[in-house]
Structures are given as structure tokens and as C-alpha cells.
Amino acid sequence: MNTPLERSVLEVRPACDPTGALRLRIDRERGELVVDDDARLTRFSLSQQGHEVGWYREGSPVELRVVLAQCLRDFDAEQAVLELSERAARRAGWDRGCRLGEAVRDARQAKRLPVLPFQRWFAYLTAPERPEGERLCPVEAALRAGYVDARKGHGDTSRLLRRLGLAVHHDGRRGAAPPSQFVSAQTALALCRALDRDPTELGI
């Protein structure tokens, strides 16, 4: 029987997606990942432009780790994307596949985790349509994570949203930094506490 990495097409519903709507389709022959989020399709394709081989979305280059983040920590999906990337880099040869090959090695040793699964859980738990008694309160979530506004003594929701990659970080000297896409393992555990989720529910 073929393993997930040997099948031509791998279809996955990531276990840590709270909505159950997300579907991933990885086509090994075409070298692409299609993300179906409740009928909203996003296509990531492996291709060569110039002397570089890499992942693209609508013609724009995308980092491998960003493509992996779409897998929502599903092991089979991540491994399939990594294997596709590795094979593409080898076929292209070192000179043209160098960056992609290095990205694969970096991804296998990555110590930072994608924030996308936490964003989906936060959106799901704070959705207005949820019953009031079941809806996550951002202030309480911040307190559970240990993010406290020292001046006011209550949960620091601004810090929570920055850690979730849902708000920019403003630095007086360097201006606004782009929202976080990846967090350390320590921050990931703090976000699990904020969401009141077992780390295994988010693939940690």
C-alpha cells in the first residue's frame, strides 16, 4: 500500500483546523499545493523562473516556510511539501535549486512555528456568532498567556494580537514592523494557554 508521500495526489483535512472547512490538495505530478478554505482556493506552485526554482502564488515568489504554514502543522502534508521541494531542487541542479534546497534544510531544522493555526483558532473562538458563554474574551485570553498591562493591571490584548500576528508592532525608532508569521516554541505554548487549547490540538 502506498504511503501518503508516494501517492500522486494527497488530500488532507488538517486536524488542528477548528472549522473543519480547510482542505489541502497536494499534487506530486504537477508540483502544487491547493488550499481550499470553504471554497476559497489558493494555489501554490513549484516552478522555475529564470535560474531559480521555487514556490509561487499567482506569479509571485513565496518562501517555502510560508507554504508549509498553510499545512496547519499536519505532518503528512508538511512532509509531502518538503519532499516535492527537495526533488525539485535536485532536478534543477545545485546552481539553480540552491535556495530551495537550503530552504528545505532550514525547514527541517526550524525552531519557529507558524502562527496561522493560532490565528484560525482565535477567529473561531471569538466569532460573534458563537454563544456568549462560549465566546473567547480577548482580555481573559491575554491574562491566561501571562500578558498583563502593567499600567492598568488587566490583560494586554495589544500584546496578544501582536503575538498572534494580527497587529503590527510599533517601534518608536524603526516604525511599524510587519505582523509576525512565526513564533518561538515558548510563545506558541503561551498562545495555547491563551486559547485554552492542549498543545497537541495545534500540532505542537
C-alpha positions as CSV (number, residue, x, y, z in Angstrom):
1,M,0.0,0.0,0.0
2,N,1.3,3.4,-0.9
3,T,2.3,5.8,1.8
4,P,1.0,9.4,1.8
5,L,4.3,10.6,0.2
6,E,4.1,8.0,-2.6
7,R,0.5,8.8,-3.7
8,S,0.2,11.1,-6.7
9,V,-2.4,13.2,-5.0
10,L,-2.6,13.7,-1.3
11,E,-5.8,15.2,0.2
12,V,-5.7,16.3,3.8
13,R,-8.1,17.9,6.3
14,P,-5.7,19.3,9.0
15,A,-6.8,18.1,12.4
16,C,-6.0,21.4,14.1
17,D,-8.3,23.4,11.9
18,P,-11.3,24.2,14.3
19,T,-13.7,24.9,11.4
20,G,-13.2,21.6,9.6
21,A,-13.6,23.5,6.4
22,L,-9.9,23.6,5.3
23,R,-8.8,21.1,2.7
24,L,-5.3,20.7,1.3
25,R,-4.7,19.0,-2.0
26,I,-1.0,18.2,-2.9
27,D,-0.4,17.1,-6.4
28,R,3.0,15.5,-6.7
29,E,3.0,15.3,-10.5
30,R,2.0,19.0,-11.0
31,G,4.1,20.2,-8.1
32,E,1.4,22.2,-6.4
33,L,-0.5,22.7,-3.2
34,V,-4.1,23.9,-3.4
35,V,-5.6,25.3,-0.3
36,D,-9.4,25.1,-0.2
37,D,-10.8,27.2,2.6
38,D,-14.5,26.9,2.4
39,A,-14.4,27.2,-1.4
40,R,-11.8,29.9,-1.4
41,L,-9.0,28.5,-3.4
42,T,-5.3,29.5,-3.1
43,R,-2.8,27.7,-5.3
44,F,0.9,27.4,-4.6
45,S,3.0,26.0,-7.5
46,L,6.6,24.9,-7.9
47,S,8.1,26.4,-11.0
48,Q,11.3,27.8,-12.5
49,Q,11.6,31.4,-13.3
50,G,15.0,32.5,-14.7
51,H,17.7,30.5,-12.9
52,E,15.7,29.9,-9.7
53,V,13.3,27.1,-8.8
54,G,10.8,27.8,-6.0
55,W,7.2,28.2,-4.9
56,Y,4.9,30.8,-6.4
57,R,1.4,32.1,-5.7
58,E,-0.2,34.0,-8.6
59,G,3.1,34.5,-10.2
60,S,4.8,35.9,-7.1
61,P,7.6,34.1,-5.3
62,V,6.7,32.6,-1.9
63,E,9.0,31.3,0.8
64,L,8.9,27.6,1.5
65,R,8.1,28.2,5.1
66,V,5.0,30.2,4.1
67,V,3.8,27.3,2.0
68,L,4.4,24.9,4.9
69,A,2.4,27.2,7.2
70,Q,-0.6,26.5,5.1
71,C,-0.4,22.9,6.2
72,L,-1.5,23.8,9.7
73,R,1.0,21.5,11.3
74,D,-0.3,18.4,9.5
75,F,2.7,16.1,9.4
76,D,1.8,14.2,6.2
77,A,1.1,17.5,4.3
78,E,4.3,19.1,5.5
79,Q,6.4,16.1,4.6
80,A,4.8,16.0,1.1
81,V,5.6,19.7,0.5
82,L,9.2,19.2,1.8
83,E,9.7,16.1,-0.5
84,L,8.3,18.0,-3.5
85,S,10.7,20.9,-2.8
86,E,13.7,18.6,-2.3
87,R,13.1,16.8,-5.5
88,A,12.6,20.0,-7.5
89,A,15.9,21.4,-6.1
90,R,17.7,18.2,-7.0
91,R,16.3,18.1,-10.6
92,A,17.2,21.7,-11.1
93,G,20.8,21.2,-10.1
94,W,22.7,22.9,-7.3
95,D,23.2,26.2,-9.1
96,R,19.5,26.8,-9.9
97,G,18.0,24.9,-7.0
98,C,20.3,26.2,-4.3
99,R,18.0,28.5,-2.5
100,L,15.1,25.9,-2.5
101,G,17.5,23.2,-1.2
102,E,18.7,25.5,1.6
103,A,15.1,26.3,2.5
104,V,14.3,22.6,2.8
105,R,17.2,22.1,5.2
106,D,16.2,25.2,7.2
107,A,12.6,24.0,7.4
108,R,13.6,20.5,8.7
109,Q,15.5,22.2,11.5
110,A,13.1,25.1,12.1
111,K,12.7,26.2,15.7
112,R,10.0,28.7,15.0
113,L,6.3,27.7,14.4
114,P,3.8,29.2,12.1
115,V,1.2,31.4,13.8
116,L,-1.5,30.6,11.2
117,P,-3.1,27.7,13.3
118,F,-3.4,30.1,16.3
119,Q,-5.0,32.8,14.1
120,R,-7.6,30.3,12.9
121,W,-8.4,29.2,16.5
122,F,-8.6,32.8,17.7
123,A,-11.0,33.7,14.9
124,Y,-13.1,30.7,15.6
125,L,-13.3,31.1,19.3
126,T,-14.0,34.9,19.2
127,A,-16.6,34.7,16.3
128,P,-19.6,36.9,17.0
129,E,-22.0,34.1,16.1
130,R,-20.7,31.9,19.0
131,P,-23.0,31.9,22.0
132,E,-21.9,34.5,24.5
133,G,-21.0,31.9,27.2
134,E,-18.7,30.1,24.7
135,R,-17.1,33.1,23.1
136,L,-13.5,33.7,24.0
137,C,-12.8,37.0,25.7
138,P,-9.5,38.5,24.4
139,V,-8.8,40.1,27.8
140,E,-9.1,36.8,29.6
141,A,-7.1,35.1,26.9
142,A,-4.3,37.7,27.4
143,L,-4.3,37.0,31.1
144,R,-4.0,33.3,30.6
145,A,-1.0,33.8,28.4
146,G,0.6,36.0,31.0
147,Y,0.3,39.2,29.0
148,V,-0.6,41.9,31.6
149,D,-0.8,45.6,31.1
150,A,1.4,46.8,34.0
151,R,-0.3,50.2,34.0
152,K,-3.9,49.0,34.1
153,G,-3.5,45.6,35.6
154,H,-5.6,43.8,33.1
155,G,-4.9,41.5,30.1
156,D,-2.8,43.2,27.5
157,T,-4.8,42.4,24.4
158,S,-2.5,44.5,22.2
159,R,0.4,42.2,23.0
160,L,-1.7,39.1,22.5
161,L,-2.8,40.4,19.0
162,R,0.9,41.1,18.1
163,R,1.9,37.6,19.1
164,L,-0.9,36.2,17.1
165,G,0.3,38.2,14.1
166,L,-3.0,40.1,14.0
167,A,-1.5,43.5,14.8
168,V,1.7,45.3,13.8
169,H,4.4,46.1,16.3
170,H,5.3,49.8,16.5
171,D,8.8,50.8,17.4
172,G,9.4,54.5,18.0
173,R,12.8,54.3,16.3
174,R,12.2,51.9,13.4
175,G,8.5,52.4,12.8
176,A,5.9,49.6,12.3
177,A,7.2,46.1,11.9
178,P,5.1,43.7,9.7
179,P,2.8,41.2,11.6
180,S,4.5,38.1,12.9
181,Q,4.1,35.0,10.8
182,F,6.2,32.7,13.1
183,V,6.7,32.4,16.8
184,S,9.1,30.6,19.1
185,A,8.1,27.4,20.9
186,Q,7.8,29.3,24.1
187,T,5.4,31.8,22.6
188,A,3.4,29.0,21.0
189,L,2.8,27.4,24.4
190,A,1.7,30.8,25.8
191,L,-0.8,31.1,22.9
192,C,-2.1,27.6,23.7
193,R,-2.8,28.8,27.2
194,A,-4.5,31.9,25.8
195,L,-6.8,29.8,23.7
196,D,-7.2,27.2,26.4
197,R,-6.1,24.5,24.0
198,D,-3.9,21.5,24.5
199,P,-0.7,21.9,22.5
200,T,-1.4,18.7,20.6
201,E,-4.5,20.4,19.2
202,L,-2.3,22.8,17.4
203,G,0.3,20.3,16.3
204,I,2.9,21.1,18.9
